[in-house]
Amino acid sequence: MTDISSLILQGLAAVLVLSVLGLIATVVVTAVRDRIRTARRERLSAVLLDICDGEDLPAPRSTRDAETIADLAVRLATSLKGSDREALSAWLQRSGFPGRARAWMRRRNPASRLRGVALVTTINGPRSGRALVEMLADPHRRVRAGAARGLGITGAGSDIPALFSAVAAGRIPAGLAAMSVLRIFPTSGGQLESGFSSRDPSVRRIAAEIAGRLELADARPRLERLLGDSDATVVSAALAALVRIDDPEALTALRRERDRLADDPTRREFERTISRLEALEPVG
């Protein structure tokens, strides 16, 4: 019995020793791996800074280096402007990173697809807008949100309908789409037509809000059309936009819609808007 107990104790001691050795090995391997990763990031950060200064360095050969450069470039680009950012974008394009970004966007891992989206935004090449529009249909919400934010940086007026459609399909929040459209900076109400005519009230609302925020005077007829909208938030947004545009030509439509309303909060909103615009109406 004593021999059995001794064997059991020896076995437990051996297991304990092996566990401790395994833990030490894990700690050592992790520390070495972190040190290698840190050294790689420091080395490649210096490379990117040289590139921004105009040096034309060779493209990375290893996948690890390419992934690290992509992540560093995305972070660095947020603090770059003008020629420095253009130099970084041009080098990324020459070094084959658009192809890498497209490959990452096709991977099953959402984190890899998000990396591709962020890199496409940073590169801001001739096909960036189309690639980001496609990613608005991604199954993962963070990837879709990244694509929407990217369009706010790289997109053009022709990309606005895609953002509105993504809101209507429930793929991205209305507020995120509005921020991106504002950054695209439409210069006419016509560029927002897909929003004004959307079946989704949240899309019609943000189209009105954007028109007002940017004071798009030619959007007045479209805003007047929304005065009779079935959604109260859309009507309120249209009224607020007309106030910002400050065009007395809207008074006819405002008075017509006001006269159709009972004495309720919406009618009082109309009254306030009419009073504001009447002050601008030419006398006589």
Residue, then its C-alpha position, 0 to 999 in steps of 0.5 A: m500500500t505504501d509503495i502504491s501511495s509513493l508511486i501516486l505521489q511521484g506521478l503527481a510530482a512529475v505532472l506538476v513539474l511538467s506543468v510548470l515547465g510547460l508554463i515557463a515554456t509558454v511564457v518564454v515563447t510568448a515573450v520572444r514572439d512579442r519581442i519579434r513582433t515589436a521589432r518588426r513593427e519598429r523596423l517597418s514603421a521606419v520604412l513607412l516614414d522613409i516612404c512618406d519622405g519620398e524614398d521608393l523602397p522595395a515591396p515586402r516579400s513576406t506575408r507577415d511584413a505585408e500584413t504589418i505594413a498594411d496595419l501600420a499604414v492605415r494608422l499612419a494615414t490618419s495623421l498624414k496630409g497632402s504630399d506625405r499621404e499621396a506618397l504613401s498611397a502611391w507606394l502602396q499602389r506600386s507595391g501591389f497592396p490593392g491586390r492584397a487588399r482585395a484578397w483580404m476582403r475575400r477571406r472568411n475571417p471578418a477581421s481580415r476583410l476589415r483589414g482589406v477595407a481599411l487598406v483600400t480606404t488608405i490607398n484611395g485608388p481609382r477603384s476604391g469606391r467600387a470595392l467599398v460599395e461592394m463591402l456594404a453587403d458584407p455579412h459582418r456589421r463591423v465590415r459594413a460600417g468600415a466600408a461606409r466610413g471609407l466611402g466618406i473618405t474616398g467616395a464620390g457623389s455617385d456612391i451616395p445612392a449605395l449608402f442610402s440603399a444600405v440604410a434602407a436594407g438595414r445594413i448600416p445605421a442611418g447616422l453613419a450613412a449621414m456622416s459619410v454622405l456629409r464627408i462626400f459633400p454633395t453640391s446639389g440636391g440632385q445628388l440626394e434624390s435617391g434619399f428623398s425618394s426612398r421608401d424608408p423614412s429614415v433615409r428620407r429624413i437624413a436626406a433632408e437633414i443633409a440638404g439643410r446642413l449643407e444649405l443646398a438651395d436647389a433641394r428646396p422643391r424636394l424638401e417641399r415634397l417631403l412636407g406632406d410626408s406620412d412620417a412626422t420625423v421626415v416632415s420635421a427634418a424638411l422644415a428644419a432644412l428649409v429654415r437653414i436654406d432660408d428661401p422665401e420661395a418655399l412659403t407657398a408650399l408651407r402655407r398650403e401644407r399648414d392649412r391642411l393640418a389641425d391645431d397640433p405640434t406639427r402645425r405649430e412647427f409649420e407656423r414657426t418656419i413660415s414666420r422665419l421665412e416671412a421675415l425674408e419675403p420681399v415687401g410689396 
